[in-house]
Amino acid sequence: MSALFRKSIKKNDFVARVGQQDFAFVCRDVSVENAEAIVRRLCQSVEELKVTLPGRAHTAETLSLAAGITIAQPASTSADLLTQAELALAGVRDGAGILSYSAALGRDRGRTYGQNAA
C-alpha cells in the first residue's frame, strides 16, 4: 500500500501512517480541488487492488478508502490541521467518500478550530 500511496504524490510531499488504518498526506501548494482530485485517484487505485486473505485463496477482496481533507491557513497549527482532518474523516465515516473540512463542520461537531474558523 505504501508504494501506491508514495507514487500518488509529488516527490516533496509526505505520507505517513498516523493510526492503525489511518494515513496522513501532507502536500504543498494544492487547493481543495487539487487535493480532492488526488484523493479520487487514490480511491480508484485502492479499489482496483485485489487482496487475497489467508485461507481464502480463491476469493479476492477489495479495499475502500475514505478521506478527510483540510487546507492550511497562514495561522494554522499542526494540531489544528490534524483535528480538522480527523473531523472531516469522521464525517466521511458517517457516510462514504471524501469530505473537506469547513468551519461549518467544526460547528456541527461542537467546536471550531483554527483562527479562520467562523
Secondary structure, DSSP 4 states (H G I P E B T S, - for coil): -HHHHHHTS-TT-EEEE-SSS-EEEE-SS--HHHHHHHHHHHHHHHHH--EEPTT-TT-EE-----EEE----TT--HHHHHHHHHHHHHHHHTSSSEEE--HHHHHHTT---STT--
